[in-house]
């Protein structure tokens, strides 16, 4: 069973209110998560709880489904970006561990 994913993606800033910083998961990772999690059925807005790691920083968060990309968005906290010295436009390596196994 899939419970861990590793990928590289670029950080980007949402242009709206709040200026959140995200990485968009590669489509193949999103497809695997949807397959394992039953396409988000029964989950709040299709969100999936994860443990994320970027460099030496590890944090608990939720990935959000994104209709525009057909994937998921991983929010990357300011404290993580500062500690790892990365910002918008930087390509980063991410490890994700799914926190809640799907109900079978």
N, CA and C atoms as a LAMMPS dump frame, in Angstrom:
ITEM: TIMESTEP
0
ITEM: NUMBER OF ATOMS
312
ITEM: BOX BOUNDS ff ff ff
-5.0000000000000000e+02 5.0000000000000000e+02
-5.0000000000000000e+02 5.0000000000000000e+02
-5.0000000000000000e+02 5.0000000000000000e+02
ITEM: ATOMS id mol type element x y z
1 1 1 N 0.837 -1.188 0
2 1 2 C 0 0 0
3 1 3 C 0.882 1.253 0
4 2 1 N 0.507 2.211 -0.791
5 2 2 C 1.217 3.481 -0.866
6 2 3 C 1.013 4.266 0.425
7 3 1 N 2.079 4.71 1.044
8 3 2 C 1.928 5.609 2.179
9 3 3 C 2.996 6.702 2.161
10 4 1 N 3.913 6.627 1.191
11 4 2 C 4.984 7.621 1.113
12 4 3 C 5.281 7.952 -0.342
13 5 1 N 5.462 9.238 -0.617
14 5 2 C 5.788 9.724 -1.961
15 5 3 C 6.954 10.688 -1.875
16 6 1 N 7.798 10.677 -2.877
17 6 2 C 8.888 11.644 -2.988
18 6 3 C 8.813 12.27 -4.374
19 7 1 N 9.031 13.588 -4.441
20 7 2 C 8.961 14.283 -5.719
21 7 3 C 9.694 15.614 -5.621
22 8 1 N 9.936 16.222 -6.77
23 8 2 C 10.509 17.563 -6.858
24 8 3 C 9.487 18.468 -7.529
25 9 1 N 9.39 19.698 -7.048
26 9 2 C 8.45 20.668 -7.617
27 9 3 C 8.908 22.071 -7.238
28 10 1 N 8.396 23.053 -7.964
29 10 2 C 8.754 24.453 -7.696
30 10 3 C 7.77 25.101 -6.731
31 11 1 N 8.312 25.895 -5.827
32 11 2 C 7.493 26.699 -4.922
33 11 3 C 6.857 27.844 -5.7
34 12 1 N 5.619 28.174 -5.369
35 12 2 C 4.95 29.317 -5.994
36 12 3 C 4.036 29.985 -4.966
37 13 1 N 3.756 31.253 -5.185
38 13 2 C 2.938 32.043 -4.255
39 13 3 C 1.564 32.281 -4.865
40 14 1 N 0.539 31.979 -4.086
41 14 2 C -0.834 32.249 -4.51
42 14 3 C -1.012 33.758 -4.607
43 15 1 N -1.541 34.259 -5.712
44 15 2 C -1.624 35.712 -5.903
45 15 3 C -2.73 36.401 -5.1
46 16 1 N -3.614 35.646 -4.487
47 16 2 C -4.733 36.243 -3.752
48 16 3 C -4.374 36.618 -2.328
49 17 1 N -5.419 36.897 -1.567
50 17 2 C -5.281 37.307 -0.168
51 17 3 C -4.491 36.26 0.624
52 18 1 N -3.571 36.713 1.423
53 18 2 C -2.787 35.832 2.279
54 18 3 C -1.445 35.433 1.707
55 19 1 N -1.334 35.377 0.378
56 19 2 C -0.056 35.057 -0.251
57 19 3 C 0.535 33.725 0.176
58 20 1 N -0.292 32.689 0.322
59 20 2 C 0.192 31.366 0.707
60 20 3 C 1.214 30.862 -0.322
61 21 1 N 2.17 30.082 0.154
62 21 2 C 3.169 29.471 -0.726
63 21 3 C 2.905 27.975 -0.803
64 22 1 N 2.917 27.452 -2.021
65 22 2 C 2.59 26.055 -2.275
66 22 3 C 3.609 25.392 -3.187
67 23 1 N 3.538 24.062 -3.226
68 23 2 C 4.057 23.281 -4.342
69 23 3 C 2.865 22.482 -4.855
70 24 1 N 2.806 22.31 -6.157
71 24 2 C 1.784 21.48 -6.776
72 24 3 C 2.367 20.094 -6.96
73 25 1 N 1.692 19.086 -6.427
74 25 2 C 2.175 17.718 -6.581
75 25 3 C 2.127 17.311 -8.048
76 26 1 N 3.114 16.533 -8.489
77 26 2 C 3.065 16.01 -9.857
78 26 3 C 1.784 15.189 -10.048
79 27 1 N 1.272 15.194 -11.254
80 27 2 C 0 14.521 -11.552
81 27 3 C 0.04 13.043 -11.193
82 28 1 N 1.165 12.371 -11.432
83 28 2 C 1.223 10.941 -11.116
84 28 3 C 1.118 10.693 -9.614
85 29 1 N 1.665 11.583 -8.795
86 29 2 C 1.529 11.461 -7.335
87 29 3 C 0.074 11.657 -6.926
88 30 1 N -0.575 12.652 -7.51
89 30 2 C -1.985 12.924 -7.199
90 30 3 C -2.851 11.724 -7.575
91 31 1 N -2.578 11.12 -8.727
92 31 2 C -3.349 9.956 -9.165
93 31 3 C -3.191 8.799 -8.179
94 32 1 N -1.971 8.59 -7.679
95 32 2 C -1.734 7.52 -6.712
96 32 3 C -2.479 7.784 -5.405
97 33 1 N -2.454 9.027 -4.948
98 33 2 C -3.148 9.388 -3.705
99 33 3 C -4.651 9.178 -3.869
100 34 1 N -5.207 9.612 -4.996
101 34 2 C -6.646 9.425 -5.228
102 34 3 C -7.007 7.942 -5.274
103 35 1 N -6.17 7.143 -5.905
104 35 2 C -6.434 5.711 -6
105 35 3 C -6.476 5.08 -4.606
106 36 1 N -5.471 5.392 -3.795
107 36 2 C -5.368 4.819 -2.458
108 36 3 C -6.462 5.349 -1.53
109 37 1 N -6.818 6.617 -1.679
110 37 2 C -7.792 7.24 -0.786
111 37 3 C -9.215 7.246 -1.339
112 38 1 N -9.501 6.452 -2.327
113 38 2 C -10.853 6.367 -2.849
114 38 3 C -11.363 7.675 -3.416
115 39 1 N -10.477 8.419 -4.092
116 39 2 C -10.828 9.69 -4.727
117 39 3 C -11.329 10.722 -3.729
118 40 1 N -10.923 10.619 -2.467
119 40 2 C -11.29 11.622 -1.474
120 40 3 C -12.698 11.496 -0.936
121 41 1 N -13.38 10.403 -1.251
122 41 2 C -14.748 10.227 -0.792
123 41 3 C -14.783 10.224 0.726
124 42 1 N -15.684 11.031 1.28
125 42 2 C -15.848 11.09 2.72
126 42 3 C -14.833 11.972 3.418
127 43 1 N -13.904 12.526 2.686
128 43 2 C -12.894 13.409 3.274
129 43 3 C -13.366 14.853 3.153
130 44 1 N -13.008 15.683 4.102
131 44 2 C -13.391 17.091 4.073
132 44 3 C -12.814 17.766 2.837
133 45 1 N -13.665 18.097 1.883
134 45 2 C -13.279 18.792 0.656
135 45 3 C -12.197 18.053 -0.13
136 46 1 N -12.034 16.75 0.099
137 46 2 C -11.031 15.966 -0.611
138 46 3 C -9.622 16.146 -0.073
139 47 1 N -9.493 16.802 1.095
140 47 2 C -8.169 17.021 1.682
141 47 3 C -7.61 15.722 2.247
142 48 1 N -6.276 15.629 2.276
143 48 2 C -5.59 14.443 2.783
144 48 3 C -4.53 14.897 3.781
145 49 1 N -4.564 14.316 4.993
146 49 2 C -3.567 14.648 6.017
147 49 3 C -2.243 13.971 5.663
148 50 1 N -1.158 14.747 5.801
149 50 2 C 0.17 14.232 5.481
150 50 3 C 1.202 14.738 6.485
151 51 1 N 2.328 14.034 6.513
152 51 2 C 3.538 14.541 7.146
153 51 3 C 4.439 14.897 5.98
154 52 1 N 4.911 16.138 5.934
155 52 2 C 5.748 16.606 4.828
156 52 3 C 7.173 16.845 5.315
157 53 1 N 8.127 16.634 4.414
158 53 2 C 9.526 16.92 4.724
159 53 3 C 10.168 17.624 3.546
160 54 1 N 10.835 18.724 3.851
161 54 2 C 11.632 19.484 2.882
162 54 3 C 12.972 19.704 3.573
163 55 1 N 14.008 19.079 3.063
164 55 2 C 15.315 19.172 3.731
165 55 3 C 15.209 18.577 5.128
166 56 1 N 15.689 19.312 6.13
167 56 2 C 15.627 18.834 7.508
168 56 3 C 14.333 19.236 8.211
169 57 1 N 13.458 19.954 7.536
170 57 2 C 12.193 20.41 8.131
171 57 3 C 11.085 19.388 7.898
172 58 1 N 10.395 19.044 8.972
173 58 2 C 9.278 18.114 8.923
174 58 3 C 8.09 18.79 9.577
175 59 1 N 6.902 18.698 8.931
176 59 2 C 5.706 19.302 9.513
177 59 3 C 4.469 18.509 9.135
178 60 1 N 3.43 18.663 9.954
179 60 2 C 2.132 18.038 9.711
180 60 3 C 1.258 19.056 8.989
181 61 1 N 0.55 18.612 7.956
182 61 2 C -0.309 19.529 7.216
183 61 3 C -1.36 18.728 6.458
184 62 1 N -2.058 19.395 5.598
185 62 2 C -3.073 18.775 4.755
186 62 3 C -2.839 19.231 3.329
187 63 1 N -2.882 18.296 2.383
188 63 2 C -2.807 18.687 0.979
189 63 3 C -4.223 18.933 0.486
190 64 1 N -4.361 19.923 -0.392
191 64 2 C -5.665 20.373 -0.87
192 64 3 C -5.839 20.01 -2.333
193 65 1 N -7.002 19.485 -2.705
194 65 2 C -7.227 19.229 -4.13
195 65 3 C -7.317 20.548 -4.891
196 66 1 N -6.81 20.553 -6.11
197 66 2 C -6.81 21.76 -6.947
198 66 3 C -7.409 21.429 -8.303
199 67 1 N -8.566 21.983 -8.586
200 67 2 C -9.246 21.703 -9.856
201 67 3 C -8.461 22.233 -11.051
202 68 1 N -7.78 23.36 -10.89
203 68 2 C -7.033 23.961 -12.005
204 68 3 C -5.958 23.023 -12.531
205 69 1 N -5.166 22.454 -11.623
206 69 2 C -4.066 21.578 -12.042
207 69 3 C -4.486 20.113 -12.125
208 70 1 N -5.607 19.766 -11.498
209 70 2 C -6.011 18.362 -11.434
210 70 3 C -5.159 17.57 -10.468
211 71 1 N -4.487 18.274 -9.559
212 71 2 C -3.58 17.635 -8.619
213 71 3 C -3.923 18.078 -7.196
214 72 1 N -2.921 18.072 -6.325
215 72 2 C -3.052 18.555 -4.959
216 72 3 C -2.039 19.66 -4.725
217 73 1 N -2.35 20.55 -3.776
218 73 2 C -1.438 21.617 -3.376
219 73 3 C -0.934 21.338 -1.97
220 74 1 N 0.37 21.48 -1.792
221 74 2 C 0.992 21.337 -0.478
222 74 3 C 1.393 22.718 0
223 75 1 N 0.77 23.217 1.089
224 75 2 C 1.193 24.506 1.626
225 75 3 C 2.547 24.347 2.336
226 76 1 N 3.45 25.299 2.091
227 76 2 C 4.785 25.254 2.703
228 76 3 C 4.927 26.478 3.597
229 77 1 N 4.988 26.225 4.902
230 77 2 C 5.009 27.292 5.9
231 77 3 C 6.238 28.188 5.773
232 78 1 N 6.045 29.429 6.197
233 78 2 C 7.123 30.419 6.189
234 78 3 C 8.341 29.935 6.979
235 79 1 N 8.106 29.348 8.14
236 79 2 C 9.223 28.877 8.98
237 79 3 C 10.053 27.826 8.25
238 80 1 N 9.394 26.969 7.482
239 80 2 C 10.1 25.938 6.708
240 80 3 C 10.918 26.597 5.604
241 81 1 N 10.302 27.52 4.873
242 81 2 C 11.014 28.194 3.774
243 81 3 C 12.226 28.958 4.298
244 82 1 N 12.071 29.629 5.421
245 82 2 C 13.195 30.382 6.002
246 82 3 C 14.314 29.446 6.442
247 83 1 N 13.949 28.374 7.154
248 83 2 C 14.966 27.437 7.651
249 83 3 C 15.727 26.776 6.507
250 84 1 N 15.017 26.461 5.427
251 84 2 C 15.644 25.774 4.291
252 84 3 C 16.196 26.746 3.242
253 85 1 N 15.973 28.043 3.482
254 85 2 C 16.471 29.1 2.594
255 85 3 C 16.002 28.916 1.152
256 86 1 N 14.677 28.749 1.019
257 86 2 C 14.058 28.605 -0.295
258 86 3 C 12.898 29.587 -0.412
259 87 1 N 12.544 29.895 -1.656
260 87 2 C 11.434 30.814 -1.901
261 87 3 C 10.78 30.509 -3.231
262 88 1 N 9.809 31.348 -3.572
263 88 2 C 9.053 31.167 -4.813
264 88 3 C 9.995 31.014 -5.995
265 89 1 N 9.711 30.024 -6.827
266 89 2 C 10.524 29.749 -8.011
267 89 3 C 11.602 28.704 -7.791
268 90 1 N 11.917 28.409 -6.522
269 90 2 C 12.938 27.391 -6.236
270 90 3 C 12.352 25.992 -6.377
271 91 1 N 13.13 25.1 -6.969
272 91 2 C 12.739 23.698 -7.071
273 91 3 C 13.173 23.007 -5.787
274 92 1 N 12.255 22.287 -5.158
275 92 2 C 12.536 21.632 -3.88
276 92 3 C 12.192 20.149 -3.969
277 93 1 N 12.855 19.366 -3.129
278 93 2 C 12.578 17.933 -3.01
279 93 3 C 11.688 17.737 -1.788
280 94 1 N 10.568 17.045 -1.989
281 94 2 C 9.573 16.843 -0.948
282 94 3 C 9.361 15.354 -0.719
283 95 1 N 9.235 14.968 0.544
284 95 2 C 8.794 13.628 0.93
285 95 3 C 7.464 13.799 1.649
286 96 1 N 6.458 13.026 1.248
287 96 2 C 5.147 13.051 1.893
288 96 3 C 4.823 11.671 2.437
289 97 1 N 4.285 11.64 3.646
290 97 2 C 3.773 10.412 4.224
291 97 3 C 2.296 10.632 4.509
292 98 1 N 1.443 9.759 3.953
293 98 2 C 0.011 9.874 4.194
294 98 3 C -0.257 9.515 5.649
295 99 1 N -1.04 10.363 6.339
296 99 2 C -1.258 10.194 7.763
297 99 3 C -2.399 9.263 8.113
298 100 1 N -3.455 9.282 7.346
299 100 2 C -4.604 8.447 7.698
300 100 3 C -4.861 7.432 6.602
301 101 1 N -4.752 6.166 6.921
302 101 2 C -5.014 5.144 5.897
303 101 3 C -6.472 5.192 5.476
304 102 1 N -6.742 4.815 4.248
305 102 2 C -8.131 4.826 3.785
306 102 3 C -8.958 3.785 4.51
307 103 1 N -10.247 4.051 4.643
308 103 2 C -11.176 3.08 5.221
309 103 3 C -11.452 2.009 4.178
310 104 1 N -11.231 0.781 4.531
311 104 2 C -11.451 -0.327 3.595
312 104 3 C -12.706 -1.084 3.952
